[in-house]
Amino acid sequence: MREQARNTLRTIYGYDDFRPGQAEVIEAVLAGRDCLVLMPTGGGKSLCYQVPALIRPGTAVVVSPLIALMQDQVAALRQLGVAASFLNSTVPWHEQVDITRQLAEGRLDLLYLAPERLLQEETLQILDRADVPLFAIDEAHCVSQWGHDFRQDYLGLDVLADRFPEVPRMALTATADARTRAEIVNRLRLDRPARFVSGFDRPNIRYSVRIKSNANDQLLAFMEEHRGQPGIVYCLSRRKTEATAELLRADGHDAVPYHAGMSGRDRSDHQARFLREDGVVVVATIAFGMGIDKPDVRFVAHVDLPKSIEAYYQETGRAGRDGEHADAWMIYGLQDVVRVRQLVDQGEASEQQKRIERSKLDALLGWCEVTACRRAALLGYFGDHPPEACGNCDICLDPPKTYDGTVAAQKLMSCIVRTGQYFGAGHVIDVLRGKDTAKVQQHRHDQLSTFGIGAEVGEVHWRSLLRQLIAHRFVLADAARFGALRLTQAARPLLRGETTLTLREDTVANRSRRRSPAKSRDDGFEITTQDEALWEALRECRLRLADDASVPPYVVFHDATLKEFVRLRPQSRDAMVAVHGVGQAKLDRYADAFLEVIAAHAATPA
């Protein structure tokens, strides 16, 4: 069975062997078992259901939450010669009829459906009459209220257990802690599933978190290191998305906005440019990203705080899917904490869901303020077993200085108490520093014992301290009372001197250290000056073929495959089919064009 799967992998996809964990999942599916599969973004989850779909007779059904995800995967599969299609609102009626006929006649290998489409009785009846060997539920964390992207429609997918009890089901996700994984199994009613939890680590991604001072200047400094490279910049609001895209364009970057307030046509055009052109930067809200398979995204930047570690991991996971070096960069400050908590508290979710979201935000804040390896803390959150130090995060590369913040914290918390726990950060810090403002005079806070006890240091220091006290859950910025600060129960021992507190000194804004070579999963081959002409010619050939096929360039061949063409310079079809990423369908479709380009540059020394 494994050998049959490996032959399919070689013939269809052009790969010699599976990545770690894939073969075991495929064997379990082919044996008819339900499965829970957790693999990091870029780890190859899709192969785990595509290969069994190609081996088993009938049409495997893939449940996917986004139209863009379906379109991209189906386009890529068709390039491989696989009979794949999707049904959603973008498909004209006459094409839907034809796809349904192909399903009934067993002429499709894979059919992609949105959960709401699958749950329609008409669709279920069609599937009743079809030969379905497998249901694959992608982005399965959407079923969990503990997940970061809960979707109501996913809750109805437990109907598959009753309607198709003999058909194996697999739930796949890149982001789920232990509680979320348990809820996925329970809500989807998976029957004694085989569980496959691959490591969460993406060693080629460098994680960096900096304190927000001048956000625009910090972003522009970071972007200078990535000029001409494709990437994603995440913002919290639509207005900021537009403004940030304009800022980047003014600085010479090819940047486009993407948010839910734009027309569908504009969103589609901007996404298409990002996928098909080199060096486009998308500035987006969280409306953008799920299902984006672009392999060469070189960075993901957050200029606002996300809502949870799960959301952050999912969003940063869109970088470096090709295994090459990529950056996950974020800036955040005290105001971000208040704003995100307000969004949670003022949302329409149930109180139980709000409690879940608050706890996840608290965990993210704690991660932002760690003083040991950032990757180790991130992986530890998901129950992984990380190394003590990764050597590829901001903490490992530039360890922060720490200091005993016990006395300073006591001063700040005492001032919060003395002012009645009714005021926000600005006023409390004014009282601490002894500033004679109108508000201080109005409330007679210049008469308090804490007035001026923190005058020896500046506002930036106190804001840094307060941010860390919030992250350590000693202080809460109450969104329901416009950010009023109040102490938590955990603060009492610290305030009474029964415990001590070590804090980190903030680094200079956007201090950058020259980058050491980051880990990647290729063989280290790099394009030299001698190779440049062939490399560019191959890229131009790929772009032309992609435009002719109306697919993104990476669907034709990934950069890694083009690098192999440069390194090996195959002169025949037999030589080309041995290259990683060249399957039979792509060989038949593209070999002559690329062999012609390579032959034209044969005089260039390898």
C-alpha positions in Angstrom: 0.0 0.0 0.0 2.8 2.4 0.9 4.6 1.6 -2.4 1.4 2.4 -4.4 1.2 5.7 -2.6 4.9 6.4 -3.3 4.4 5.6 -7.0 1.5 8.1 -7.1 3.6 10.7 -5.4 6.4 10.2 -8.0 4.2 10.0 -11.1 1.7 12.8 -10.2 3.6 15.2 -8.1 7.2 14.5 -9.1 8.5 13.9 -5.5 10.6 11.0 -4.6 9.5 10.5 -1.0 7.0 11.8 1.5 7.7 14.3 4.2 7.7 13.1 7.8 4.3 11.9 8.9 2.6 11.9 5.5 3.0 8.2 4.7 1.6 7.1 8.0 -1.5 9.3 7.6 -2.1 8.0 4.1 -1.8 4.4 5.2 -4.4 5.0 8.0 -6.8 6.6 5.5 -6.4 3.8 3.0 -7.1 1.3 5.8 -10.5 3.0 6.3 -9.8 4.8 9.6 -11.0 8.2 10.7 -8.1 10.6 11.3 -7.2 13.8 13.1 -4.2 15.4 11.3 -2.3 18.3 12.7 0.6 19.6 10.5 2.2 23.0 10.4 1.3 25.3 7.5 3.4 24.3 4.6 3.9 20.8 6.0 1.9 19.0 3.3 -1.5 18.3 4.7 -3.2 18.4 1.4 -1.2 15.4 0.1 -2.6 13.4 3.0 -6.0 13.3 1.4 -5.1 13.9 -2.2 -3.0 10.8 -2.6 -5.7 8.4 -1.1 -8.2 10.1 -3.3 -6.1 9.2 -6.4 -5.6 5.6 -5.2 -9.2 4.8 -4.1 -11.9 4.6 -6.7 -14.6 7.3 -6.6 -14.6 10.9 -5.7 -13.2 12.2 -2.4 -15.0 15.2 -1.0 -12.9 18.0 0.6 -14.7 20.5 2.9 -13.0 23.9 2.6 -14.1 27.2 4.2 -13.0 29.6 1.5 -13.7 30.0 -2.3 -10.1 31.2 -2.9 -8.7 28.1 -1.2 -10.8 25.8 -3.4 -9.9 27.7 -6.6 -6.2 27.6 -5.9 -6.1 23.9 -5.0 -8.2 22.8 -7.9 -6.1 24.9 -10.4 -2.9 23.2 -9.0 -4.4 19.7 -9.2 -5.6 20.2 -12.8 -2.0 21.2 -13.7 -1.0 17.8 -12.3 -3.5 16.1 -14.6 -5.9 15.3 -11.7 -9.7 15.5 -12.3 -10.7 18.0 -9.6 -13.5 20.5 -9.4 -15.4 22.6 -6.9 -19.0 23.7 -6.3 -19.6 27.1 -4.9 -21.5 30.4 -5.6 -19.0 31.5 -8.3 -19.7 28.5 -10.5 -22.4 29.2 -13.2 -25.5 27.0 -13.1 -24.7 25.1 -16.3 -21.2 24.2 -15.0 -22.7 23.0 -11.7 -24.9 20.7 -13.7 -21.9 19.3 -15.5 -19.9 18.9 -12.4 -22.7 17.0 -10.7 -22.9 14.7 -13.7 -19.2 14.1 -13.6 -19.6 13.2 -9.9 -22.4 10.8 -10.5 -20.4 9.1 -13.3 -17.3 8.8 -11.2 -15.2 11.0 -13.4 -13.9 13.2 -10.7 -11.0 12.4 -8.3 -11.7 15.2 -5.9 -14.6 17.6 -5.3 -14.2 20.7 -3.0 -17.3 22.0 -1.2 -17.9 24.7 1.4 -19.5 23.4 4.6 -22.8 25.3 4.0 -23.0 23.8 0.4 -22.3 20.3 1.7 -25.1 20.6 4.3 -27.8 21.4 1.8 -30.1 18.5 1.5 -29.9 18.5 -2.3 -26.1 18.1 -2.0 -26.3 15.3 0.5 -28.7 13.5 -1.7 -26.3 13.8 -4.7 -23.5 12.4 -2.5 -25.8 9.6 -1.4 -25.9 8.4 -5.0 -22.1 8.9 -5.6 -19.1 6.7 -4.8 -17.4 8.7 -2.0 -14.3 7.0 -0.6 -13.3 9.8 1.8 -14.4 13.1 3.4 -11.6 15.4 4.2 -12.5 18.4 6.5 -9.8 21.0 6.0 -9.2 23.9 8.5 -11.0 21.7 11.1 -10.2 24.1 13.9 -13.2 26.1 12.6 -15.4 23.6 14.4 -14.1 24.5 17.8 -15.1 27.4 20.0 -11.7 27.1 21.5 -10.2 27.6 18.1 -9.3 31.0 16.7 -11.6 31.0 13.7 -14.9 29.4 14.8 -17.4 28.9 12.0 -21.0 28.1 12.8 -21.5 26.1 9.6 -18.8 23.6 10.6 -20.9 22.4 13.6 -23.3 20.7 11.1 -20.6 18.5 9.7 -21.3 15.8 12.3 -24.2 14.8 9.9 -21.6 12.9 8.0 -21.2 10.4 10.8 -24.9 9.5 10.5 -25.3 9.8 6.7 -22.1 8.1 5.6 -21.1 5.8 8.5 -18.9 3.6 6.4 -16.9 6.4 4.8 -13.7 7.4 6.6 -13.4 11.1 7.6 -10.3 13.0 8.3 -10.0 16.4 10.0 -7.0 18.5 9.2 -5.6 21.7 10.7 -2.4 23.5 11.2 -3.4 25.2 14.5 -5.0 23.5 17.5 -4.0 23.1 21.1 -4.9 20.0 23.0 -8.4 21.3 24.0 -9.2 22.3 20.4 -8.1 18.9 19.1 -10.4 17.2 21.6 -13.3 19.4 20.6 -12.7 18.6 16.9 -12.9 14.9 17.5 -16.0 15.3 19.7 -18.0 17.7 17.5 -17.2 15.9 14.2 -17.9 12.5 16.0 -14.8 10.9 14.6 -14.8 7.2 15.4 -11.7 6.2 17.4 -9.5 8.3 15.0 -5.9 7.8 14.4 -4.2 10.9 15.6 -1.2 12.5 13.9 0.3 15.5 15.5 3.4 16.7 13.7 5.7 19.2 15.3 4.6 22.8 15.0 8.1 24.1 14.4 8.8 26.1 11.2 12.6 26.5 11.7 13.0 28.7 8.6 10.8 31.5 10.1 12.5 34.0 12.3 10.1 35.4 15.0 10.7 39.0 16.2 8.5 41.2 18.4 9.4 44.8 19.1 7.8 47.5 21.2 5.8 50.0 19.2 7.2 53.5 19.2 6.8 55.1 15.8 4.9 52.4 13.9 5.3 53.9 10.4 9.0 54.5 10.8 9.5 51.0 12.3 7.6 49.4 9.5 9.5 51.2 6.8 12.8 50.2 8.3 11.7 46.6 8.4 10.4 46.8 4.8 13.7 48.2 3.6 15.2 44.8 4.3 12.6 43.1 2.2 12.4 45.6 -0.7 11.1 43.8 -3.9 10.0 40.7 -2.0 6.4 39.4 -1.6 4.9 39.6 1.8 1.8 40.3 4.0 1.3 43.2 6.4 -1.6 42.7 8.9 -3.5 45.6 10.3 -6.4 45.7 12.7 -8.8 48.1 10.9 -9.8 48.7 7.3 -8.8 52.4 7.6 -5.3 51.5 8.8 -5.0 49.0 6.0 -5.6 51.6 3.4 -3.3 54.1 5.0 -0.5 51.6 5.5 -0.7 50.5 1.8 -0.5 54.2 0.8 2.5 54.7 3.1 4.3 51.7 1.5 3.5 52.8 -2.0 4.9 56.3 -1.3 8.1 54.6 -0.2 8.4 52.7 -3.5 6.9 49.3 -2.5 4.3 47.6 -4.8 1.6 47.5 -2.1 -2.1 46.8 -2.3 -4.8 46.8 0.4 -7.2 44.0 1.1 -10.2 44.1 3.5 -13.8 43.1 3.7 -15.0 46.7 3.0 -13.6 46.6 -0.6 -15.6 45.4 -3.5 -15.4 41.7 -4.4 -13.8 42.6 -7.7 -11.0 44.7 -6.1 -10.3 42.1 -3.5 -10.1 39.4 -6.2 -7.8 41.6 -8.4 -5.4 42.4 -5.5 -5.2 38.7 -4.5 -4.6 37.7 -8.1 -1.7 40.3 -8.4 -0.2 39.0 -5.1 -0.3 35.4 -6.4 0.9 35.9 -9.9 3.3 38.8 -9.8 6.7 39.1 -8.1 7.3 41.5 -5.2 3.7 42.4 -4.4 2.9 43.2 -0.8 -0.6 42.8 0.5 -1.7 45.1 3.4 -4.6 43.3 4.9 -7.0 42.7 7.8 -7.5 39.1 8.8 -10.0 38.8 5.9 -6.9 37.8 3.8 -4.8 34.7 4.0 -6.6 31.5 4.8 -5.8 29.0 2.0 -3.2 31.2 0.3 -0.7 28.6 -1.0 1.9 31.1 -2.4 5.2 29.4 -1.4 7.6 32.3 -1.6 6.1 34.8 0.9 9.2 36.2 2.5 7.7 38.0 5.4 4.5 38.5 7.5 4.4 41.7 9.5 1.9 42.6 12.2 1.6 46.3 12.9 -1.2 45.6 15.3 -1.7 42.9 17.9 -3.6 39.8 16.8 -6.2 38.2 19.1 -4.4 35.0 20.0 -1.3 32.9 19.6 -3.3 30.5 17.3 -4.2 33.4 15.0 -0.7 34.7 15.1 0.7 31.2 14.3 -1.8 30.7 11.5 -1.0 34.1 9.9 2.7 33.9 10.2 2.6 30.4 8.8 1.8 31.9 5.4 5.5 32.9 5.2 8.2 30.6 3.9 6.1 27.7 2.8 9.0 26.9 0.4 11.3 26.2 3.3 13.5 29.2 2.6 14.2 31.9 5.1 11.2 34.1 6.1 10.5 36.7 8.7 7.6 37.0 11.2 7.8 40.5 12.6 5.5 42.3 15.0 5.3 45.5 16.8 2.9 46.2 19.7 2.3 48.5 22.6 0.1 49.3 25.5 -2.7 50.8 23.4 -2.9 47.7 21.3 -3.7 45.7 24.4 -6.6 48.0 25.3 -7.9 48.1 21.8 -7.9 44.3 21.2 -9.5 43.8 24.6 -12.2 46.3 23.7 -12.9 44.4 20.5 -13.4 41.2 22.5 -15.5 42.7 25.2 -17.7 44.7 22.8 -18.2 41.8 20.4 -21.5 39.9 19.9 -20.1 36.5 21.1 -21.5 34.8 24.1 -19.9 35.5 27.5 -18.4 32.1 27.5 -16.8 32.7 24.1 -15.5 36.1 25.4 -13.9 34.4 28.3 -12.1 32.1 25.9 -10.9 35.0 23.8 -9.7 36.9 26.8 -7.7 33.9 28.0 -6.1 33.5 24.6 -5.3 37.2 24.4 -3.6 37.0 27.8 -1.5 34.0 26.6 -0.4 36.0 23.6 0.6 39.0 25.7 2.6 36.7 27.9 4.4 35.3 24.9 5.2 38.8 23.6 7.0 39.6 26.9 9.1 36.4 27.2 12.8 36.7 28.1 13.8 33.3 26.9 13.7 31.7 23.4 10.6 32.9 21.6 10.2 29.8 19.5 10.4 27.6 22.5 7.6 29.5 24.2 5.5 29.4 21.0 5.9 25.7 20.5 5.4 25.0 24.2 2.0 26.7 24.1 0.9 24.0 21.6 2.3 21.2 23.7 5.3 20.6 21.4 8.8 19.8 22.8 11.0 22.6 21.7 14.7 23.1 22.2 15.9 25.5 24.9 17.2 27.9 22.3 16.5 28.0 18.6 19.1 30.5 17.4 16.6 32.1 15.0 14.4 34.4 17.0 14.9 37.9 18.4 15.5 36.7 21.9 18.2 34.2 20.9 19.9 36.6 18.6 19.7 39.7 20.8 18.9 38.6 24.4 17.1 41.3 26.3 18.4 42.8 29.5 16.3 42.3 32.6 16.0 44.1 36.0 14.3 43.7 39.3 11.0 45.5 38.8 9.4 44.7 42.1 9.6 48.2 43.7 8.6 50.0 40.5 5.7 47.7 40.1 4.6 48.3 43.7 4.7 52.1 43.1 2.6 51.8 40.0 0.0 49.4 41.5 -0.2 51.5 44.6 -1.0 54.5 42.4 -3.7 52.6 40.6 -5.3 51.7 44.0 -5.0 55.3 45.4 -6.7 56.8 42.4 -9.6 54.4 42.9 -9.0 52.0 40.0 -11.1 54.3 37.9 -8.5 55.8 35.5 -6.6 54.8 32.5 -2.8 54.6 31.9 -2.3 58.3 31.0 -3.7 59.7 34.2 -2.2 57.2 36.5 1.3 57.8 35.0 0.7 61.6 35.3 0.0 61.1 39.1 3.1 58.9 39.5 5.3 61.5 37.8 3.9 64.4 39.7 2.4 66.2 36.7 0.2 69.1 37.6 -2.5 68.6 35.0 -6.1 69.9 35.0 -7.4 66.3 35.6 -5.0 65.8 38.5 -6.3 69.1 40.1 -9.9 68.2 39.4 -9.7 65.0 41.3 -7.2 66.4 43.9 -4.8 63.6 43.1 -1.9 65.9 43.9 -2.9 65.2 47.6 -2.3 61.5 47.2 0.7 59.8 48.8 1.7 58.3 45.4 1.8 61.7 43.7 5.3 62.2 42.3 6.8 59.0 43.7 7.8 58.0 40.2 9.2 61.3 39.0 12.7 60.0 38.6 11.9 58.1 35.4 10.1 59.1 32.2 6.7 58.1 30.8 8.1 55.6 28.4 9.5 53.6 31.3 6.2 53.5 33.1 4.3 52.5 30.0 6.7 49.7 29.5 6.3 48.6 33.1 2.5 48.8 32.9 2.5 46.8 29.6 4.4 44.0 31.2 2.2 44.0 34.4 -0.8 43.6 32.1 1.0 40.8 30.2 1.8 39.1 33.5 -1.8 39.4 34.5 -1.2 41.6 37.6 -3.1 44.5 36.1 -6.2 44.6 33.9 -7.2 47.4 31.5 -11.0 47.2 31.8 -12.4 47.8 28.3 -15.9 48.1 29.7 -14.7 51.2 31.6 -12.7 52.8 28.8 -9.4 51.2 29.7 -9.6 51.9 33.5 -6.8 50.1 35.3 -7.5 47.7 38.1 -5.5 45.1 40.0 -6.2 41.4 39.7 -6.0 38.9 42.6 -2.6 37.9 41.4 -1.3 41.4 42.2 -1.8 41.2 46.0 1.3 39.1 47.0 3.5 41.4 44.8 2.0 44.5 46.2 2.6 43.3 49.7 6.2 42.3 49.0 5.6 38.6 49.3 7.0 37.9 45.9 9.4 39.6 43.4 9.2 40.4 39.8 11.8 40.4 37.0 11.1 42.5 34.0 12.7 43.2 30.6 14.2 46.4 29.4 12.8 47.5 26.2 15.2 47.6 23.3 15.8 50.6 21.2 13.0 50.9 18.7 13.5 48.7 15.7 17.2 48.0 16.5 18.3 45.6 13.8 21.2 43.2 13.9 22.7 41.8 10.7 21.0 38.5 9.9 22.9 35.2 10.2 21.9 32.6 7.6 18.6 31.1 8.5 17.6 27.5 8.3 15.9 26.2 5.2 15.1 22.8 3.8 16.9 22.9 0.5 20.5 21.8 -0.2 21.9 25.3 0.1 22.3 25.9 -3.7 22.1 29.6 -4.5 21.9 31.4 -7.8 25.3 32.9 -8.7 26.2 35.7 -11.1 27.0 33.1 -13.8 23.6 31.5 -13.3 21.6 34.7 -13.3 20.8 34.8 -17.1 19.4 31.3 -17.1 17.5 31.8 -13.8 15.8 34.9 -15.2 15.0 33.2 -18.5 13.4 30.2 -16.7 11.3 32.6 -14.5 10.2 34.5 -17.7 9.3 31.2 -19.3 7.3 30.1 -16.2 5.4 33.4 -16.1 4.5 33.1 -19.7 3.2 29.6 -19.3 1.3 30.5 -16.1 -0.4 33.5 -17.9 -1.4 31.2 -20.7 -2.9 28.7 -18.2 -4.4 31.5 -16.0 -2.7 30.1 -12.9 -0.1 31.6 -10.5 3.6 31.0 -11.6 4.3 28.7 -8.6 1.5 26.3 -9.9 3.7 25.6 -12.9 6.8 25.0 -10.9 8.1 26.2 -7.5 11.3 28.2 -7.3 13.0 25.1 -5.8 12.3 23.2 -9.0 13.6 26.1 -11.2 16.8 26.1 -9.0 17.2 22.4 -9.8 16.9 23.2 -13.5 19.7 25.7 -13.0 21.9 23.4 -11.0 21.4 20.2 -13.1 20.7 21.8 -16.5 18.7 18.7 -17.8 19.1 18.2 -21.5 16.3 15.7 -22.1 12.9 14.7 -20.8 14.4 11.7 -19.1 16.7 14.0 -17.2 14.0 16.5 -16.4 11.5 14.0 -15.0 14.1 13.1 -12.3 14.0 16.7 -11.0 12.1 17.2 -7.7 8.7 18.6 -8.5 8.3 17.4 -12.1 5.5 14.8 -12.4 4.3 13.2 -15.6 1.6 15.7 -16.4 3.9 18.7 -16.0 6.6 16.9 -18.0 4.2 16.4 -20.9 2.9 20.0 -20.6 6.0 22.0 -20.0 9.2 20.0 -20.7 9.8 21.2 -24.2 9.5 24.9 -23.3 12.0 24.7 -20.4 14.4 22.4 -22.2 14.5 25.0 -25.0 15.4 27.7 -22.5 18.1 25.5 -20.9 19.6 24.6 -24.3 19.7 28.3 -25.3 22.0 28.9 -22.2 24.0 25.7 -22.6 27.1 27.8 -23.3 27.0 29.3 -19.9 29.2 27.3 -17.5 27.4 25.4 -14.7 
